[in-house]
Amino acid sequence: MLATDLTAQLTQAGCKVVLPTTSVAAALSTMVHYVIDAAILDVNVQNEWVFPVAHALAAAGVPFVFLTAYALDSIPPEHRERPFFRKPRVPAELLAGVTDMLGPVAANDEDSAARPRSA
């Protein structure tokens, strides 16, 4: 599933998408500049393992899921308890997983939208 397709599906479901990132550095930078309520990670982004982002999200207490074609054993043991979706994934199942991940935070709640960090 391409990031643009996933972004469109999440937006249609009422989620506020900051932006899909195309590198580990871009994802880490996004975390510095935006408050993130949740994240969807592919294991490999532009030939980079995404685990530095997973570690940073976990340290910040931000829930995330993996959406990847890789096997579960490619994920470091400390993140294997995270929700794991295999590509290609039925959009309804992924959206349900994101909704479950957000818990009490409503996906279409204006206050829960990814928002710039205060200076």
N, CA and C of each residue as an Amber inpcrd file, in Angstrom:
protein
   357
   0.8500000  -1.1690000   0.0000000   0.0000000   0.0000000   0.0000000
   0.8990000   1.2370000   0.0000000   0.6760000   2.0990000  -0.9320000
   1.4740000   3.3150000  -1.0180000   1.0640000   4.3000000   0.0610000
   2.0210000   5.0980000   0.4980000   1.7570000   6.0840000   1.5550000
   0.6400000   7.0380000   1.1490000   0.5860000   7.4120000  -0.1290000
  -0.4640000   8.3400000  -0.5630000  -1.8410000   7.6980000  -0.4480000
  -1.9520000   6.4030000  -0.7820000  -3.2240000   5.7020000  -0.6450000
  -3.6380000   5.6300000   0.8150000  -2.6940000   5.2860000   1.6680000
  -2.9730000   5.1710000   3.0900000  -3.3610000   6.5330000   3.6650000
  -2.6700000   7.5830000   3.2700000  -3.0000000   8.9290000   3.7260000
  -4.4300000   9.2890000   3.3320000  -4.8020000   9.0000000   2.1020000
  -6.1620000   9.2960000   1.6300000  -7.2010000   8.5180000   2.4290000
  -6.9430000   7.2470000   2.6850000  -7.8960000   6.4280000   3.4350000
  -8.0360000   6.9100000   4.8730000  -6.9300000   7.2690000   5.5040000
  -6.9900000   7.7770000   6.8700000  -7.7160000   9.1190000   6.9230000
  -7.4610000   9.9790000   5.9490000  -8.1260000  11.2790000   5.8960000
  -9.6240000  11.1010000   5.7060000 -10.0200000  10.1880000   4.8130000
 -11.4420000   9.9080000   4.5980000 -12.1040000   9.3960000   5.8700000
 -11.3400000   8.6950000   6.7050000 -11.8740000   8.1540000   7.9550000
 -11.9130000   9.2070000   9.0600000 -11.4430000  10.4260000   8.7700000
 -11.5010000  11.5050000   9.7430000 -10.2140000  11.7530000  10.5020000
  -9.1510000  11.0280000  10.1590000  -7.8690000  11.2360000  10.8370000
  -7.1720000  12.4570000  10.2590000  -6.3650000  13.0760000  11.0610000
  -5.5270000  14.1850000  10.6100000  -4.1290000  13.6180000  10.4080000
  -3.6560000  13.6500000   9.1820000  -2.3540000  13.0780000   8.8510000
  -1.3460000  14.2130000   8.7380000  -0.2520000  14.1220000   9.5180000
   0.7780000  15.1530000   9.4360000   1.3690000  15.1050000   8.0380000
   2.0050000  14.0130000   7.7150000   2.5230000  13.7710000   6.3890000
   3.2760000  12.4560000   6.4090000   3.2050000  11.7470000   5.3010000
   4.0510000  10.5570000   5.2380000   5.5000000  11.0100000   5.0780000
   6.4050000  10.3610000   5.7670000   7.8120000  10.7340000   5.6350000
   8.5320000   9.6900000   4.7970000   9.5860000  10.1190000   4.1540000
  10.2920000   9.2430000   3.2270000  11.6650000   8.8170000   3.7190000
  11.9750000   9.1390000   4.9790000  13.2460000   8.7130000   5.5450000
  13.1380000   8.6990000   7.0690000  14.0690000   8.0120000   7.6950000
  14.1240000   7.9940000   9.1540000  14.3830000   9.4060000   9.6660000
  15.2940000  10.1320000   9.0530000  15.6060000  11.5020000   9.4860000
  14.3770000  12.3990000   9.4000000  13.6110000  12.2700000   8.3270000
  12.3980000  13.0890000   8.1750000  11.3650000  12.7390000   9.2440000
  11.2330000  11.4670000   9.5590000  10.2810000  11.0510000  10.5990000
  10.7020000  11.6040000  11.9600000  11.9790000  11.5150000  12.2740000
  12.4670000  12.0390000  13.5490000  12.3020000  13.5590000  13.6160000
  12.5210000  14.2320000  12.5140000  12.3240000  15.6770000  12.4500000
  10.8490000  16.0300000  12.6520000   9.9660000  15.2610000  12.0600000
   8.5310000  15.4830000  12.2320000   8.1530000  15.3880000  13.7040000
   8.7520000  14.4400000  14.4150000   8.4690000  14.2890000  15.8440000
   8.9140000  15.5150000  16.6450000   9.9660000  16.1780000  16.1820000
  10.4580000  17.3740000  16.8700000   9.5020000  18.5440000  16.6500000
   8.9200000  18.6370000  15.4570000   8.1290000  19.7990000  15.0810000
   6.6280000  19.6460000  15.2980000   6.1440000  18.4220000  15.4670000
   4.7150000  18.1790000  15.6350000   4.4550000  17.3040000  16.8480000
   3.3110000  17.5220000  17.4730000   2.8180000  16.6090000  18.4980000
   2.1360000  15.4780000  17.7390000   2.5780000  14.2740000  17.9590000
   2.0550000  13.1120000  17.2390000   1.2020000  12.2940000  18.2020000
  -0.0270000  11.9800000  17.7990000  -0.9050000  11.1540000  18.6250000
  -0.6860000   9.6690000  18.3890000  -0.2850000   9.3060000  17.1710000
  -0.0810000   7.9050000  16.8110000   0.6900000   7.8560000  15.4970000
   1.2650000   6.6830000  15.2100000   2.0440000   6.5480000  13.9760000
   1.8620000   5.1590000  13.3810000   2.0280000   5.0920000  12.0730000
   2.0430000   3.8350000  11.3250000   3.4180000   3.7530000  10.6880000
   4.1480000   2.6830000  10.9950000   5.5240000   2.5480000  10.5120000
   5.6820000   1.3500000   9.5940000   6.3730000   1.5580000   8.4880000
   6.8600000   0.4440000   7.6910000   8.2330000   0.1080000   8.2570000
   8.6310000  -1.1330000   8.1910000   9.9130000  -1.5520000   8.7550000
  11.0780000  -0.9860000   7.9580000  10.8960000  -0.8550000   6.6590000
  11.9630000  -0.3870000   5.7970000  11.4470000   0.7890000   4.9770000
  12.1090000   1.9430000   5.1360000  11.7250000   3.1450000   4.3980000
  12.9390000   3.6070000   3.6130000  12.8390000   3.5480000   2.3030000
  13.9440000   3.9630000   1.4320000  15.2560000   3.2760000   1.8330000
  15.1850000   1.9720000   2.0530000  16.3380000   1.1450000   2.4240000
  16.9390000   1.4890000   3.7870000  16.1450000   2.0840000   4.6580000
  16.5610000   2.3620000   6.0340000  15.6300000   1.6150000   6.9770000
  16.1930000   0.9620000   7.9880000  15.3640000   0.3530000   9.0220000
  14.7460000   1.4710000   9.8440000  13.4930000   1.3650000  10.1620000
  12.7340000   2.4080000  10.8360000  12.8400000   2.3570000  12.3670000
  13.6450000   1.4520000  12.8850000  13.6630000   1.2250000  14.3210000
  14.1010000   2.4230000  15.1670000  14.9680000   3.3290000  14.6800000
  15.2290000   4.5320000  15.4850000  13.9480000   5.3430000  15.7240000
  13.0640000   5.3550000  14.7490000  11.7850000   6.0530000  14.9080000
  10.9140000   5.3060000  15.9170000  10.8750000   3.9870000  15.8140000
  10.0990000   3.1850000  16.7680000  10.5970000   3.4240000  18.1930000
  11.9030000   3.4510000  18.3760000  12.4720000   3.6880000  19.7080000
  12.0850000   5.0770000  20.2160000  12.1560000   6.0850000  19.3460000
  11.8140000   7.4560000  19.7450000  10.3300000   7.5770000  20.0840000
   9.4800000   6.9540000  19.2870000   8.0430000   6.9820000  19.5770000
   7.7510000   6.3100000  20.9140000   8.3630000   5.1500000  21.1280000
   8.1510000   4.4290000  22.3850000   8.6200000   5.2680000  23.5740000
   9.7730000   5.9050000  23.4420000  10.3070000   6.7330000  24.5260000
   9.3940000   7.9220000  24.8210000   8.7260000   8.4200000  23.7870000
   7.8190000   9.5610000  23.9450000   6.4150000   9.1270000  24.3640000
   6.1860000   7.8240000  24.4320000   4.8680000   7.3290000  24.8210000
   3.8300000   7.4320000  23.7220000   4.2750000   7.5080000  22.4670000
   3.3600000   7.6180000  21.3320000   3.0410000   6.2140000  20.8120000
   1.7720000   5.8440000  20.7440000   1.4300000   4.5210000  20.2250000
   1.6960000   4.4310000  18.7220000   2.0810000   3.2410000  18.2820000
   2.3100000   3.0380000  16.8560000   2.0650000   1.5920000  16.4790000
   1.8400000   1.3960000  15.1790000   1.6840000   0.0610000  14.6190000
   2.7040000  -0.0960000  13.5090000   2.9980000  -1.3370000  13.1920000
   3.8320000  -1.6390000  12.0300000   2.9300000  -2.1040000  10.8960000
   3.1610000  -1.5710000   9.7130000   2.4920000  -1.9930000   8.4870000
   3.6090000  -2.3160000   7.5130000   3.8370000  -3.6060000   7.2500000
   5.0220000  -3.9840000   6.4890000   4.8420000  -5.3070000   5.7750000
   5.6700000  -5.5420000   4.8030000   5.7120000  -6.8380000   4.1390000
   6.7120000  -7.7670000   4.8230000   7.4850000  -7.2170000   5.7510000
   8.4750000  -8.0230000   6.4670000   7.7920000  -8.9100000   7.5050000
   8.4850000  -9.9430000   7.9290000   7.9700000 -10.8510000   8.9540000
   8.1220000 -10.2270000  10.3350000   7.3180000 -10.6950000  11.2690000
   7.3540000 -10.1830000  12.6370000   8.7360000 -10.3240000  13.2610000
   9.4610000 -11.3810000  12.9150000  10.7870000 -11.5730000  13.5350000
  11.8360000 -10.5760000  13.0420000  11.4900000  -9.7260000  12.0730000
  12.4100000  -8.6670000  11.6390000  12.3600000  -7.4680000  12.5930000
  11.3700000  -7.4500000  13.4570000  11.1860000  -6.3520000  14.4060000
  11.9360000  -6.6700000  15.6930000  12.6410000  -5.6860000  16.2690000
  13.3460000  -5.9450000  17.5230000  12.3820000  -6.4630000  18.6010000
  12.8610000  -7.3580000  19.4480000  11.9920000  -7.9710000  20.4610000
  11.2100000  -6.9640000  21.3030000  11.7990000  -5.8170000  21.6070000
  11.1200000  -4.8460000  22.4610000   9.8930000  -4.2140000  21.8050000
   9.7400000  -4.3950000  20.4950000   8.5870000  -3.8190000  19.7870000
   7.6450000  -4.8740000  19.2140000   7.8830000  -6.1270000  19.4720000
   7.0470000  -7.1780000  18.8840000   5.6480000  -7.2480000  19.4800000
   5.4310000  -6.5890000  20.6000000   4.0890000  -6.5740000  21.1760000
   3.2140000  -5.5030000  20.5230000   3.8020000  -4.6700000  19.7070000
   3.0490000  -3.6230000  19.0020000   2.1260000  -4.2650000  17.9740000
   1.0070000  -3.6010000  17.6800000   0.1550000  -4.1280000  16.6030000
   0.9540000  -4.2490000  15.3070000   0.7070000  -5.3160000  14.5890000
   1.4900000  -5.6680000  13.4030000   0.5310000  -6.0290000  12.2760000
   0.6240000  -5.3160000  11.1750000  -0.2190000  -5.5690000  10.0060000
   0.6770000  -5.9100000   8.8230000   0.2910000  -6.9430000   8.0930000
   1.0610000  -7.3500000   6.9080000   0.5020000  -6.6790000   5.6730000
   1.3980000  -6.1860000   4.8120000   0.9980000  -5.6600000   3.5020000
   0.6810000  -6.8260000   2.5930000  -0.2050000  -6.7100000   1.6780000
  -1.2180000  -5.6470000   1.6230000  -2.2710000  -5.8950000   2.6930000
  -2.8170000  -4.8610000   3.2170000  -3.7930000  -4.9690000   4.3000000
  -5.1250000  -4.4020000   3.8530000  -6.1870000  -5.0370000   4.2620000
  -7.5150000  -4.5230000   3.9730000  -7.6750000  -3.2040000   4.7270000
  -7.9960000  -2.1100000   4.0230000  -8.0690000  -0.8060000   4.6870000
  -8.9490000  -0.7850000   5.9360000 -10.0830000  -1.4380000   5.9090000
 -10.9780000  -1.4160000   7.0730000 -10.2920000  -2.0210000   8.2970000
  -9.5090000  -3.0790000   8.0940000  -8.8110000  -3.7020000   9.2210000
  -7.7300000  -2.7770000   9.7800000  -7.0200000  -2.1070000   8.8930000
  -5.9820000  -1.1800000   9.3400000  -6.6110000   0.0050000  10.0710000
  -7.6970000   0.5460000   9.5270000  -8.3610000   1.6710000  10.1800000
  -8.8830000   1.2720000  11.5540000  -9.4050000   0.0580000  11.6690000
  -9.8560000  -0.4320000  12.9720000  -8.6710000  -0.5390000  13.9270000
  -7.5330000  -0.9790000  13.4210000  -6.3310000  -1.0620000  14.2530000
  -5.8630000   0.3010000  14.7170000  -5.9350000   1.2970000  13.8460000
  -5.5370000   2.6530000  14.2240000  -6.5090000   3.1970000  15.2690000
  -7.8040000   2.9720000  15.0760000  -8.8030000   3.4210000  16.0410000
  -8.5590000   2.7720000  17.4020000  -8.2820000   1.4700000  17.4070000
  -7.9810000   0.7820000  18.6650000  -6.7280000   1.3520000  19.3080000
  -5.7310000   1.6550000  18.5000000  -4.4670000   2.1750000  19.0030000
  -4.6640000   3.5370000  19.6680000  -5.5360000   4.3630000  19.0920000
  -5.7630000   5.6880000  19.6410000  -6.5470000   5.6400000  20.9420000
  -7.2430000   4.5470000  21.1710000  -7.9900000   4.3940000  22.4150000
  -8.9980000   5.4990000  22.5900000  -8.9430000   6.2040000  23.7190000
  -9.9540000   7.2220000  23.9970000  -9.8150000   8.4910000  23.1580000
  -8.7220000   8.6230000  22.4260000  -8.5400000   9.8070000  21.5760000
  -9.3080000   9.5880000  20.2930000 -10.2920000  10.4020000  20.0390000
 -11.1090000  10.2600000  18.8300000 -10.3040000  10.6950000  17.6180000
 -10.3320000   9.8860000  16.5720000  -9.5290000  10.1790000  15.3810000
  -9.9570000  11.4750000  14.7130000 -11.2140000  11.8760000  14.8590000
 -11.6590000  13.1050000  14.1930000 -11.8220000  14.2660000  15.1640000
 -11.3280000  14.1440000  16.3590000 -11.3770000  15.1930000  17.3610000
 -10.3540000  16.2690000  16.9970000 -10.8020000  17.5090000  16.8930000
  -9.8960000  18.6020000  16.5190000  -8.7070000  18.7090000  17.4650000
  -8.9200000  18.4520000  18.7560000  -7.8390000  18.5700000  19.7190000
  -6.8050000  17.4650000  19.5730000  -7.1820000  16.3590000  18.9230000
  -6.2440000  15.2410000  18.8000000  -5.4150000  15.3050000  17.5290000
  -5.7090000  16.2790000  16.6760000  -4.9890000  16.3780000  15.4090000
  -3.5050000  16.6460000  15.6630000  -2.6700000  16.0890000  14.8010000
  -1.2370000  16.4010000  14.8900000  -1.1070000  17.9010000  14.7230000
  -0.3860000  18.4970000  15.6010000  -0.3020000  19.9420000  15.6110000
   1.1390000  20.3660000  15.8490000   1.5040000  21.5280000  15.3410000
   2.8770000  21.9930000  15.5660000   3.1680000  22.1120000  17.0470000
   4.4100000  21.8290000  17.4010000   4.8390000  22.0060000  18.7990000
   4.9800000  23.4930000  19.0700000   4.7150000  23.8690000  20.2960000
   4.9040000  25.2610000  20.7010000   6.3920000  25.5630000  20.8090000
   6.7400000  26.7680000  20.4750000   8.1550000  27.1640000  20.5310000
   8.6200000  27.3520000  21.9440000
